[in-house]
């Protein structure tokens, strides 16, 4: 276990006056990773099937996403520990092991779907073997995480977020009826049809996922380890104002970026695919291919390259969040700043989760069905994880005097209730 760093008599503050760009980090990367190839497939299907009728969901989930991610970030920043470590210290073992096991399974399946989508996208662009590309992307991701220290690797991840701008670019090569778009987004026509409800659940489940909670909390801890001037706020409350301010800016912008990109993906497929009667999209690569004859080669190329870029961003987050959860549960040393020899079991989970995900692409397992069950698992564990997070964030014995505010508490519990309702709807709504 890492030794606590001594706190100087005069503890340095976080740079409260730093530019907003320098304040971006865990929140930005977490938000961008939410738009992984599997998420792109869900947003593409929503746009293709229902046109502008699903755009409202991304406006609705934004404040909820911001609230719950700020809660997770605050837990990491205040306590100096990730979510799994805090759950281990304060809750029953069966709850911890159940959550961590399901998270590992769901993330591995999600990695499998993402690397497969990246391989398919690369094949669409340059030809060749999709399986070979998938293996290459998996290996690149593993090597980056294992052999590059966090302080340098995080810069790579920040630059990879720019890949998502490809989906902003696609909108500018097609005609957008802005007035109609605005009315449908702000005043949607809701439906109780099973297919509509199922798609809402898919969008909610894609936007608010458990691995994002674990990743952002752990990245706040990594930020502490990377900067010797910073300390857990429970021990150095004088840093709280600047620390919470940075988290707020980072998370608002990161989640806004995430939902904006998802909005553009849904909008692009609504304008092109739905308008031309193409309503059944199962994968992100299929969405890119369907765009080509309608929106042209440039839109197709942007969409395809975006799949590859966001996949390179999301796979480390999926594997890393699983590793942080396992390490926290079993008291393993864990930090992307450490050499692999110093934290072998932590890095072992990253390698195993990624390579098993790659190998699943060579089996007879249907990736679409696998992704569906991954979404089911994520949905099932999201609500209880959020409930535990909300309870932890309000406990003085965990957070000291820095328990969450009433506003955050309200927003977090609303988000938890919405996800609980989504899970119930997923099980009670008959198949379309």
Secondary structure, 3 states (H helix, E strand, C coil): CCCCCCCCCCCCCCCCCCCCCCCCCHHHHHHHHCCCHHHHHHHHHHHHHHHHHHCHHHHHHHHHHHHHHHHHHHHHHHHCCCHHHHHHHHCCHHHHHHHHHHHHHHHHHHHHHHHHHHHHHHHHHHCCCHHHHHHHHHHHHHHHHHHCCHHHHHHHHHHHHHHHHHHHHHHCCCCCCHHHHHHHHHCCCCCCCHHHHHHHHHHHHHHCCHHHHHHHHHHHHHHHHHCCCCCCCCCCHHHHHHHHHHHHHHHHHHHHHHHHHHHHHHHHHHHHCHHHCCCCCCCHHHHHHHHHHHHCHHHHHHHHHHHHHHHHHHHHHHHHHHHHHHHHHHCCCCCCCCCCCCCHHHHHHHHHHHHHHHHHCCCCCCHHHHHHHHHHHHHHHHHHHHHHHHHHHCCHHHHCCCCCCHHHHHHHHHHHHHHHHHHHHHHHCCCC
